[in-house]
Amino acid sequence: MKQRVRCTMGKVKGVGFLNNSARCLRLLLKVNPGMVCTYIGIAFFQAISWVLQVLVMQWFFDAATEYANHNRNLGMILFSLGGLAVVYLFYHFMDGLGNCYEEIFGLSVGQHLNKLMFKRIDSLNASEFEDTSRLDTIHKSVNGSGKLIWIGVTLLDIVFYYTTYFIFMGWYLFSLKPILALSVVIVFVPVILSQLVLVSSFKHLEAASAPIRREYEYYERCLTDKEYFKETRLLGATAFFNDLYTSSIHRLNRMVFRTQLRKHLVQLTLNIVTVTGYGLIVYMLFVSVMKQEISIGAFAAVLASIGSLYRFMNKLISERIAWATENIGSTENYLDFIDEPIQDTGSMPMPAESDIELRGVSFKYPVATSNAVDRVDLIIPYKQTVALVGENGSGKTTLCRMIMGLYPPTEGEVRYGKVQASQVSYDRTSAIFQKYREYNTTLKENVRISQMQKKAEDAAISSVCEEAGVLISSEVYTEGIHTMLGREFGGTDLSGGQWQRIAIARGLFRDSDLIILDEPTAAIDPLEETRLYNDFSTICQDKTAVIVSHRLGSVKLADRIIVMKEGRIVQEGTHDELIGTEGEYQRMYESQRKWYA
Amino acid sequence: MLNSRDYTIFDLIVTPFRIIPVQTLAAILYMLLDALMPAYQTLVIAYFINTATEIFNGRADYSLIVKPIALIMGYVIVTHLFPSLMQIVDLTGRNKLNVTLKKEIVLKRARLEYKHIENNDTWELIHRVCGDPVGYFMNGFNNILSGMNLLIGTASLLVIVMSSTFITGIVIVLVAVPLFYIAIKTGRENYAMGLDAHRIRRKYNDLADILTNRDYAEERTLFGYSSAITDKYDKLYKESYTIEKQIQIRTFVNLKSGSMIALLIGIVIVGLLLPPLNQGELSIGLFISLVTAIFSLVQRMSWQLSDTMQQHARIKEYLKDFSEFAKLSEKEDAEAVPVKVDGFIFHSLEFKNVGFQYPGTDRSILKNCSFRMVHGKTYAFVGENGAGKTTIIKLLTGMYDDYEGEIFINDKNLREYSFAELKGFIAVVFQNFSKYALTVKDNIRLGNILKHDEEDIRKSISEMNLNGMIQGLEFGLDTYVGKMKENSVDLSGGQWQRLAIARLLYSDSAIHILDEPTAALDPIEESKLYELFSRINTDRFTIFITHRLGAARISDEILVVSEGRIAEQGSHEQLMGYPSGMYQKMFASQRSWYEAESKVHYG
């Protein structure tokens, strides 16, 4: 991966842009060739309709001049007017169609692009989300997925719309009088210059204002955000933060003003160039008219089209190309991301009645300086219930993740029987996670999401809810298991304890031979906790289970207790054995027990 | 400046006039200038063509062309150079609004009654309104200007047409009215349909979040629900796609049928201009420039008008929200610094039949809640999640005051103390205490904003065993903590907790409350922290809140909160003495884990 980063960094920017553009278009063609072709057709005819407008305008004005001089009759001029009407109608039709189709195209392709990404993310290893630079790539790809279509559309427009338009306009002006074709250049130069100046010299100024902006936003949060509200108010610190806030706005304002002032002054200067060029064109036109090189009609048509020529160029370069160059990076991220070779994830079934074996297993989080789990050897026999205990940060959760096969060990290996855990599918593994999720959907969906393929009859859901202590009959669940949960879409808001019970139901609903219970009761009150732990021991009877808990007494029922400290196993044995031995377990147990003595 | 009243479109004009009069005036003048440009352009080009024709026919001198060319350059300058200048003016206006309007809104937010913060509906309203108020106000104002620009531009062209042929002018007016109507209607309808699509989009974006977010990684991988959720996503996407496609097509048909009608009318007008042209009533120059102007007007109307209307609809919705926000009630003394009550010595705290339900809910979270606490003892509230412990603290700290019953401090009704006084004698570390990204010193100093005593700051730091941490920091007490500044140091969860408690120790408040600031810690850490705290804080009145019974034992008296009232109150020993008492039951249940092997001998 490092190599890839270096290689993109080393790339010449222009080449990278072209290369990515090509990839972008290839992908769009693959996703929906029909729509791409239709889009190209529309773009082309839209450009043609613009040029036709200018041509027919000249034709009509010439006819009108003749008509004014009584050289032409009413029928002829009406015919020209009819032609003008047809071309303008065509133009308006294409204009509307183009805009409309662009949106529809974007929406349609967006769905496919997102699906490609979902699929790719689905094949990621869960541990990759721990790596911040990897996470950053994923974020950028998600971002790039939304932008890719607009990059693609911009590219198609450049090739089939703008190029067509400029070629035809250039050709038209050239055929009128060769020197007039220069006006395209006159319009082009200041626009491209101003863009170059802005991009090269103002990026770092934008970056310099970012920290001040962050500060300003932060102080605003200290005054208004939920996280700070109560405390800032009670401390009487409003004035304190208001001062900081005000001074940061002033600094930000000054910074923004300086940056923008310079930017607009550059633009102003370059606009003066444009204006001068404009004057030149007008004068050239006048001279040509005088020399009878062009007609009055042509003069008027050209004068009218110089304005739109400028608008076209401006929009193309300072809006669309500027945007595309800014965003091609995240699009590249997306393209790279979905093209990455997918590692083989486990697809083998879990070997029946197998023991779980950990040999010299270590795990280190990407930026951490030491191993979270350090050289652990452990065998969990089939159907045994193992409890992991230890202080915060002793590596219990990480060890669980490796036992499940969610995280591959950085050293050592995890085996189910004779097979590597990483090659085994998760089909027979379930878990109640410490950081369980709350889904904004019905109670039923919240439970069955752990195994969507399994038939979920209402009765089955209700019974697993009951087992987990979710009181369906209570007033909270107004529509039983079909109650919508979560405030996001107007559902019922639940307390932390209630959500955790649902997470338990979710873990239990999934068929499993191995279940991990990672602090399954942290948010649940003591009486209920006792009941749940008793239930767990029954539930875990016919499968291999790992329970993580702070509360030492609660895991007495486990067949074996493993005590962790600083990533290593420091003690193991049954409760009775451990309590009789001097050591970490006894110390922890005593310090908890003394509250209840 | 921000009053509780209805804000209307009118305010979009009045507000900038009051705050940034110069910029506003400049914007209006520029709008007028810009609006008159099509008419000016028409006349100037006509003048140019006519002069050129004259010269061409030998009826005028060559040098006469200078004037029309200069006039043409006049509008080129206005349309090309003024926008950059106006953007600078606009920027100064925006900056000024940031320090006035935006700040005012932020301060209003800071003054809101706490109930609005906890109520989901008002919280969303606040978010909608406060996201980018300056942007909305500026856009609203500019949108009005661009609407007027369009109107004046059209009218001024009409005047030119009418002055040459009056009848055609009348015809244009007659057909323009229904066109305007169509554009307005389309703008509004699209806005309404857009809302429908937006609702569905929110739903599928929620699913996209499940499919991509880091937080879901574990469950997503293990439960393997990605493909099933993707199917759902697909279905919702298609649903909204159908709506959005419809919007696009309808916009296309409505707008373009509108502009095609306009175009045909334009053609008819051009046709009507032909006879005067033939008879010499209309010069060829004016004819050509009028035709150009009419077509460019049609082009502008086809998008800009409906855009303006769509924006207008959006801004009107915003103003509705804004008015509602402006009317939200504020807490008296919300901004005030704490006031020291002279000679305040804590004697007692009492709840008498206090009842409370959160606004907008019908569940009583406190019911007839009564208890009395006195000086010289420490107290602990225990109870299940949602039993009402934290609510008691919220009432006590004046976050809510629409409760039933009465609360007394030193036998004086809580409502008779000002909020500033309350701040002076109560200090709390909340469950989700603030982690201020300030210097260590300021983090502690905020605990008592009225005094500045470095000695005391150091004392509370060493009391919380934070000396070691401070010594490890590059700038000592002046090191920024958190993640905001470039050179700041982030602390661990435990260090933040200690820092928050050090802040509490620094305050001179008579009443200290610890509302489960330790929930994230394991039980051993929690008990250590509480023990430490009660050892160093012996001279103050302290209340602990916890759902771990072991930690509650260190206090002199325990209050068991259950279903919104105090079920039991007494020392640990007393409470254990009630055979069927709640505390006893909870305690027994937890103790049972440590009891079964009483046979086991150790040591």
Interface residues (C-beta under 8 A of the other chain):
Chain A: M57 F60 F61 A64 T65 Y67 A68 H70 L74 I77 L78 L81 L84 A85 Y88 L89 H92 F93 D95 G96 L97 N99 C100 E103 I104 L107 S108 Q111 N114 K115 M117 F118 K119 I121 D122 L124 N125 A126 F129 L135 I138 V142 P211 R214 E215 Y218 E220 C222 L223 T224 K226 E227 Y228 F229 K230 E231 T232 R233 L234 L235 G236 A237 T238 A239 F240 N242 Y245 T246 I249 H250 L252 N253 V256 F257 Q260 L261 H264 L265 Q267 L268 N271 I272 T274 V275 Y278 G279 V282 Y283 F286 V289 M290 I296 G297 F299 A300 L303 A304 E391 N392 R401 M404 L406 Y426 D427 T429 S430 A431 F433 K435 Y436 R437 Y439 N440 I449 S450 Q451 M452 Q453 R487 E488 F489 D493 S495 G496 G497 R506 R510 A523 I524 D525 P526 L527 E529 T530 H550 R551 L552 G553 S554 K556 H575 D576 I579 G580 Q586 M588 Y589 S591 Q592 R593 W595 Y596
Chain B: I45 F48 I49 A52 T53 I55 F56 Y62 I65 I69 I72 M73 V76 I77 H80 L81 S84 L85 Q87 I88 L91 T92 N95 N98 V99 K102 K103 V106 L107 R109 A110 Y114 I117 N120 W123 I126 C130 R202 K203 D206 A208 I210 L211 T212 R214 D215 Y216 A217 E218 E219 R220 T221 L222 F223 G224 Y225 S226 S227 A228 I229 T230 Y233 D234 Y237 K238 Y241 E244 K245 Q248 I249 T251 F252 L255 K256 S259 M260 L263 L264 I267 V270 G271 L274 L277 N278 G280 I284 F287 I288 S289 V291 T292 F295 S296 S302 K331 A334 E335 A336 V337 P338 G383 E384 N385 G386 T397 M399 A420 K423 I426 A427 V428 F430 N432 F433 S434 Y436 A437 L446 G447 I449 M484 K485 E486 L521 D522 P523 I524 E525 S527 H547 L549 G550 A551 R553 K585 M586 F587 S589 Q590 R591 S592 W593 Y594 E595 A596 E597 V600 H601 Y602
